[in-house]
Amino acid sequence: MSPLLALVSSLCWGLADFTGGLATKRVGSLRVISVTYPVGFVLLTVLAITIVPGTISPAAIGWSIFVGVFGLAAMFPLYGALALGPMGIVSPLTALGGALVPVVVGIVRGETVTALTVGGMILAIAAVILVSREPGPHRRVTPRALLLSAAAGLLIGTYLTGIGVAPDDSGIWVATLGRGVGSLLLCVVAVVLLARKGTSSWRPFPWKLAVITGMVDALANGLFQLAAQQGELVVVAVIGCLYPAATLLLAHWVLKERMTRIQGAGVVLALGAAIALSI
């Protein structure tokens, strides 16, 4: 059950990246995040109260603050790196960085790493690299883009680790309250933006895309926490890093973007990695 939850979480992150990217192109990343975070917080709160049982303990509150700060902090170098590009380098670096920290922590905690798990990890790494390859001539990546990509990956990995090692009896409350902490900070940012630039820079705002992004991204975080509670953090973290494949497929199906043979091979490897890590 745990690998399946992690896989659905990965698919949700891929969808969130796709819709969030479309919204960001219209009004900028900071404005979009200022809406998606509170939307996600509301959804997770409803789910935590009505569907997923959990206990809000002092330890859960502490981890919530931890993941709230690191999760929000990761957004700024992530979007900075995406703006500099190229995506073919930025995407795999952030995805693999996001898996690296929880994998290391899981191994240190004594989680079992079988030969099949190692094989799945290798397939996952190859898959992320291949699906992120962009068609066209290679563009030089700047040291700043590399630094921002690495920083974003490590921050995302730290955030996922906090969710993964949170108390098992907390349900999805750590992901929920963490999103609440980030939302509170972002509300302050939104007020500052409105005071400085007014509402003109928010119009026309892609509300539908922002709401979908917030809901799907939040759902991915909640599912990841449940997956980590039921299985090995090493496995669920690697499955979670496969989200670029979902984003690529959506861009191919919805926007009719051309998928190269190399990217297609990456999608196949991603499927193989998911199967290997699920056994």
Secondary structure, DSSP 8 states (H G I E B T S, - for coil): -HHHHHHHHHHHHHHHHHHHHHHHHHH-HHHHHHHHHHHHHHHHHHHHHHTS-----HHHHHHHHHHHHHHHHHHHHHHHHHHH--HHHHHHHHHHHHHHHHHHHHHHTT----HHHHHHHHHHHHHHHHHT--SSS-----HHHHHHHHHHHHHHHHHHHHHHTS-GGGTTHHHHHHHHHHHHHHHHHHHHHHHHH-SGGG-S--HHHHHHHHHHHHHHHHHHHHHHHHS-HHHHHHHHTTHHHHHHHHHHHHS-----HHHHHHHHHHHHHHHHHH-
